[in-house]
């Protein structure tokens, strides 16, 4: 039995990272406007990481 069948599908290169980054950016903006600057900073940090992962995977997929 395929171990990935138990946990779902393998992580594939798609727009998921970019979508999640946009979601976290919007969450950061809403949290900042609501006055929760700690949550805003955390959300912006997560969005930054997801954008970097997206760019790295895009470059790797273009090279391969």
C-alpha positions as CSV (number, residue, x, y, z in Angstrom):
1,X,0.0,0.0,0.0
2,X,1.2,3.5,-0.9
3,X,2.0,5.5,2.3
4,X,0.8,8.7,0.7
5,X,-2.6,7.1,0.2
6,X,-3.1,7.2,4.0
7,X,-2.0,10.8,4.5
8,X,-3.5,12.4,1.4
9,X,-1.7,13.4,-1.8
10,X,1.9,14.4,-2.0
11,X,2.7,18.1,-1.9
12,X,2.7,19.3,-5.5
13,X,3.8,22.5,-7.0
14,X,0.7,24.6,-7.5
15,X,-0.7,28.0,-6.6
16,X,-1.4,26.8,-3.0
17,X,1.6,28.5,-1.5
18,X,0.7,31.7,-3.2
19,X,-2.9,31.5,-2.2
20,X,-2.0,30.9,1.4
21,X,0.5,33.8,1.3
22,X,-2.3,36.1,0.1
23,X,-4.6,34.8,2.9
24,X,-2.0,35.5,5.5
25,X,-1.3,38.9,4.1
26,X,-5.0,39.8,4.3
27,X,-5.1,38.4,7.8
28,X,-2.1,40.5,8.8
29,X,-3.8,43.7,7.4
30,X,-7.1,43.0,9.1
31,X,-5.3,42.2,12.4
32,X,-3.2,45.4,12.2
33,X,-6.4,47.5,11.6
34,X,-8.0,45.8,14.5
35,X,-5.1,46.7,16.7
36,X,-3.6,43.2,17.2
37,X,-0.1,44.0,16.1
38,X,1.4,40.8,17.4
39,X,-1.0,38.6,15.3
40,X,-0.3,41.0,12.3
41,X,3.4,40.5,12.6
42,X,3.1,36.8,12.9
43,X,0.8,36.5,9.9
44,X,3.1,38.7,7.9
45,X,6.1,36.5,8.8
46,X,4.2,33.4,7.7
47,X,3.2,35.0,4.5
48,X,6.8,36.0,3.8
49,X,8.0,32.4,4.4
50,X,5.2,31.0,2.0
51,X,6.2,33.5,-0.7
52,X,9.8,32.5,-0.4
53,X,8.9,28.8,-0.6
54,X,6.7,29.6,-3.7
55,X,9.5,31.4,-5.5
56,X,12.0,28.6,-4.7
57,X,9.7,25.9,-6.0
58,X,8.9,28.0,-9.1
59,X,12.6,28.4,-9.9
60,X,13.3,24.7,-9.3
61,X,10.4,23.7,-11.5
62,X,11.6,26.0,-14.3
63,X,15.2,24.6,-14.0
64,X,14.0,21.0,-14.1
